[in-house]
Amino acid sequence: AYPVFSKHGIKPQIWQALQTGKGLSNAEKVASAAEALVPLAQKTGESGLALGLYNEGGWGGLPNNMVAVCKTLREKGFKHVGLVYHFHHAHPRIATFSDDLAKMKPYLLCVNLNGMADPATEDASKAAVKVKAIGSGKFEREMIATLIAQSYTGPVGVLGHVTTRDVEEVLSENLVGLEKLLAELPPKDLPVTSEN
């Protein structure tokens, strides 16, 4: 694909799930995971493309590990490496999203939104539950409000991860849900006025 990108002058972000590193200690796993990504970091860097590590799950999906691997790669000179965070892989971390976001925010290239099921009442490992339309879940409103409250201004995405439906229909449904949800959120940073 790289010659096609170059030929047409397009600069997509390249996303790679962060795999579990090898080693006994977390530091060894971080170093191993970063080292395994060096060839991809070199290739994307040479092509002028951002490389986004994303939270597929497991060790590599934990924000502390994502940040540590990203920092390690940047220390090796790969300043174009950042993070991509998918809501649909974050069901186990809904309660810690605010803290996680604060750690990841300096490195975020994109945040992908979707409706968030309640893991206490639904099996979020099932695709139909994991990837709900925005506005049809229990926690996405709170999580999107957290993005706004922490002044995240980077790109957001909506993934068409529903293989049984037309992707245009799925994306339209998500955009309608997002617009409705945003309209319901309280305005941020509006000046306080008083009537005389």
C-alpha positions in Angstrom: 0.0 0.0 0.0 2.9 2.4 0.6 3.6 3.1 -3.1 -0.2 3.8 -3.5 -0.1 6.3 -0.6 3.0 8.0 -2.2 1.6 8.0 -5.7 -1.7 9.7 -4.6 -0.1 11.9 -1.9 -2.2 10.5 0.9 -1.1 10.3 4.5 -3.2 7.8 6.4 -2.4 6.9 10.0 -1.2 3.3 10.2 -2.8 1.5 13.2 -1.3 -1.5 14.9 -2.7 -3.5 17.9 -0.1 -3.5 20.7 0.9 -7.1 21.4 2.1 -8.4 24.7 5.8 -8.1 25.1 8.1 -10.9 26.1 9.7 -11.1 29.5 9.0 -11.6 33.2 8.8 -8.0 34.4 6.6 -5.3 33.0 9.7 -3.3 32.0 11.0 -6.3 30.0 7.6 -6.6 28.3 7.6 -2.9 27.4 11.1 -3.0 26.0 10.3 -6.2 24.0 7.0 -4.8 22.6 8.7 -1.6 21.6 11.6 -3.4 19.9 9.2 -5.6 17.9 7.6 -2.4 16.5 10.9 -0.8 15.4 10.7 -2.1 11.8 7.1 -0.7 11.4 8.1 2.5 13.1 11.0 2.9 10.7 8.8 2.1 7.6 6.0 4.5 8.7 8.5 7.2 9.6 10.3 7.0 6.2 6.9 7.3 4.5 5.9 10.3 6.6 3.0 8.4 8.2 1.8 8.5 11.8 1.9 5.1 13.6 -0.9 4.6 16.1 -0.8 1.8 18.7 -4.3 0.7 19.7 -6.0 -1.2 22.5 -7.0 -4.5 21.1 -7.2 -6.1 24.6 -5.0 -8.0 27.1 -1.7 -6.5 28.2 -1.4 -4.5 25.1 -4.7 -2.8 25.7 -3.9 -1.4 29.1 -3.3 2.3 28.8 -0.2 2.3 31.1 1.4 -0.3 28.8 0.4 1.6 25.7 1.8 4.8 27.0 5.0 3.1 28.1 5.6 1.5 24.7 4.8 4.7 22.9 7.3 6.7 25.1 10.0 4.0 24.6 9.6 4.3 20.8 9.7 8.1 21.0 12.9 7.9 23.0 14.3 5.8 20.2 13.6 8.8 17.9 10.2 7.7 16.5 8.3 10.9 17.3 5.5 10.0 14.8 4.3 7.2 17.1 1.1 7.8 19.1 -2.0 6.0 20.4 -5.4 5.2 19.1 -8.1 4.4 21.6 -11.2 2.4 20.7 -14.2 2.6 23.1 -15.3 -0.8 22.0 -12.2 -2.4 23.4 -12.5 -0.5 26.7 -15.5 -2.1 28.4 -13.4 -3.4 31.3 -12.0 0.1 31.9 -15.1 2.3 31.8 -14.7 3.1 35.5 -11.1 4.3 35.0 -11.6 6.1 31.7 -11.0 9.6 33.1 -7.6 8.6 34.6 -6.7 6.5 31.5 -7.5 9.4 29.2 -5.3 11.8 31.2 -2.3 9.5 30.8 -2.9 8.8 27.1 -4.0 12.3 26.0 -0.5 13.7 25.1 0.0 10.8 22.7 -3.5 10.3 21.2 -3.8 10.4 17.4 -7.5 9.4 17.4 -10.4 8.2 19.7 -13.0 5.9 18.1 -16.5 6.2 19.6 -19.4 3.7 19.9 -22.2 2.9 22.3 -21.0 1.3 25.5 -22.8 -1.6 27.0 -23.0 -2.2 30.8 -20.6 -5.1 31.4 -22.5 -5.8 34.6 -25.6 -6.8 32.7 -24.4 -7.6 29.1 -21.7 -9.8 27.7 -19.4 -7.2 26.1 -17.3 -9.9 24.5 -20.1 -10.5 22.0 -19.8 -8.3 18.8 -23.4 -7.2 18.9 -23.0 -5.9 22.4 -19.4 -4.7 22.1 -20.1 -2.4 19.2 -23.4 -0.6 19.9 -24.6 2.5 18.1 -23.7 5.8 19.8 -26.6 6.8 22.0 -27.9 3.3 22.5 -25.4 2.3 25.3 -25.2 3.2 28.9 -21.7 4.8 29.3 -20.7 6.6 26.0 -22.4 9.8 27.1 -20.3 10.0 30.2 -17.1 9.0 28.3 -17.6 11.6 25.6 -18.3 14.2 28.3 -15.0 13.2 29.8 -13.2 13.7 26.4 -14.7 17.2 26.3 -14.0 18.0 29.9 -10.3 17.0 29.5 -10.2 19.2 26.3 -9.4 16.5 23.9 -9.4 18.2 20.5 -7.9 15.5 18.3 -9.7 13.4 15.7 -12.6 11.1 16.6 -13.7 8.2 14.5 -16.7 5.9 14.2 -16.0 2.4 13.0 -18.4 0.5 10.9 -17.8 -2.8 12.7 -21.2 -4.4 12.0 -20.7 -7.0 9.3 -24.4 -7.9 9.0 -25.5 -4.4 7.9 -24.7 -1.8 5.2 -21.8 0.3 6.5 -23.4 3.6 5.3 -26.5 2.8 7.4 -24.4 1.9 10.4 -22.3 5.1 10.2 -25.3 7.3 9.6 -27.0 5.8 12.7 -23.9 6.5 14.8 -23.7 10.1 13.5 -27.4 10.7 14.4 -26.8 9.3 17.8 -23.7 11.4 18.4 -25.4 14.6 17.3 -28.3 13.9 19.7 -25.9 13.0 22.6 -23.9 16.1 22.1 -27.0 18.3 22.0 -27.9 16.9 25.4 -24.6 17.6 27.0 -24.3 20.8 29.0 -22.5 23.7 27.2 -18.9 24.0 28.2 -17.2 27.2 29.1 -20.2 29.4 28.5 -20.0 32.8 30.3 -22.1 33.1 33.3 -24.6 35.9 32.9 -27.0 37.4 35.4 -30.2 39.4 34.9 -30.6 42.8 36.4 
